[in-house]
Amino acid sequence: MYLFGTLIQNTFDLFIPGSVIGLIVLFALLSLKIISDRWLKQGVGFMITHLPFFFIPATVGVMSYAYVFEGKGAILILIGLLSTALVMGISGFVAQWMARRREAAHE
């Protein structure tokens, strides 16, 4: 899907990255049941198992620009805590909303 998304991006000269376009196309194909989720299970399982290794290059890249973050430790910690709390709150709200919706559909 990445290559397909990149092809679409380059063909139509879009500002959206090809990887994002590929994810949107994959989501659409899964939602429309054109692609079965069973086809992806083995590859997805491998990716989730090895997910921490994919963060190593990004972490090393950030460490190369440590001077940008000097003296900003407190604000970075605050931003990290607030964004984590926000994500947890929104995720909880969405999960409860979906559970109520599912219960209403079964009644």
VEXNUVO-174263 format. One record per atom (N, C-alpha, C): x, y, z. Coordinates in steps of 0.05 Angstrom, whole numbers, plus 5000, padded with zeros to 4 digits. Atoms other than C-alpha are relative to their C-alpha. Example, Ala and Ser with C-alpha at 12.3 -4.5 7.8 and 13.67 -1.06 7.14 Angstrom:
501849765000 524649105156 501850245000 498449764999 527349795143 498550225014 
This chain:
501649765000 500050005000 501750255000 498249764999 505950475013 500750084971 499249945027 508250414941 497650114983 502449905014 501150504915 499350285008 500549734990 500151114959 502050204989 497949835011 506751404936 499550054970 500649965029 504751284863 497750204997 502249825001 498151644875 500950295006 499049734992 501752224910 501650124977 498349895022 506852304853 498450054975 501649965024 501652224798 498350255001 501849774997 496952754825 501350235014 498549784987 502353184858 498650095025 501449944975 498953154926 502050075022 498349924977 501753464990 499849795022 500350214979 499452865032 502149784994 498050215005 505052345041 498849754989 500950255012 504451705002 499349795020 500650194979 504651295066 497250045012 502749944989 498451645092 497949934980 501950085021 494851555026 499749704999 500150294999 496650815028 498449905023 501650084977 493750755098 497050054996 502849945005 487351095076 498849804980 500950195019 486750635016 499649735013 500350254986 488050025060 497650005018 502449984983 482750265110 497549974983 502450025018 477750355053 499649724990 500250275010 479249665025 499149815022 500850174978 478549345093 497150055008 502849934993 472049725108 498049904980 501850105021 469049525042 500149704996 499750305000 471048795054 501249914973 498650085025 475148794989 502549845008 497750154989 481148565030 499149885027 500750134975 480048065086 502150055021 498149964979 483248205152 501749755006 498450254997 485447475154 502550004983 497649995017 490247625097 502350155013 498049834988 493948125140 501049905027 499450084972 494247755207 502949925004 497350094995 501047425198 502050234999 498249775003 504548055174 499650205023 500549814978 501148495226 501049895026 499050124976 502948005281 503050045002 497149965000 510248045261 500750295006 499549724996 510048805258 499650095029 500649934972 506848875327 502149885019 498050134983 511748385358 502750154999 497449865003 517748785331 499750305000 500549725001 514649475338 502150185014 498049824987 519749755389 502450054982 497649975017 525349645338 499650224979 500649795020 521850135290 500450285012 499649744987 522650695341 502950075003 497149944995 530250635346 501050214981 498949785017 531851045283 498950275007 501149744993 527051595304 501350115025 498849924975 530051615374 502950104995 497249915007 537151655346 499950264985 500249755014 534952205299 499450235018 500649784981 532052615356 502550055017 497649964984 538452505396 502150164985 498149855017 542452795338 499450315002 500849724997 538653455350 499550075029 500449954971 539353465426 500250295007 499649724994 541554185424 497450164997 502649875004 534554385401 498349985025 501750054976 531554105465 501350095026 498649924976 536754375514 498450225014 501449804984 533554775571 497049994998 502950025004 526554545552 498949755012 500950254988 526053925595 497350015014 502549984985 520454165640 497650024982 502249965018 516054395583 499549754983 500350255015 517353745544 498649795017 501350194982 515353335605 497150075003 502849914998 509053755613 498449934975 501350075025 507353675540 499549704998 500350295001 508452925544 497849915019 502150084981 504052855606 497250094991 502649905009 498453295579 499049854975 500950145024 498352955511 499249725006 500750274992 498352275544 497249995013 502649984986 492552475589 497750054980 502049935021 488752765529 499449754984 500550245016 489652125488 498549795017 501450204983 487551685547 497150085004 502849914996 481352115560 498349974975 501550035025 479152135487 499649704994 500350295005 480451385480 497949885018 502150104981 476251235542 497350094992 502649895009 470651695517 499049854976 500850145024 470551365449 499349715005 500550284993 470850655479 497249985014 502650004986 464950815525 497750064980 502049935019 461051135468 499449764982 500350235017 462250525424 498649775015 501350214984 460150045480 497050065004 502949934997 453650435492 498649964973 501250035027 452350435417 499549714994 500250295005 453549685413 497749895016 502250104983 448849555472 497350094989 502549905011 443449995441 499249844974 500650155025 444049605375 499049725006 500950284993 442948935411 497350005015 502649994985 436649175447 497750004980 
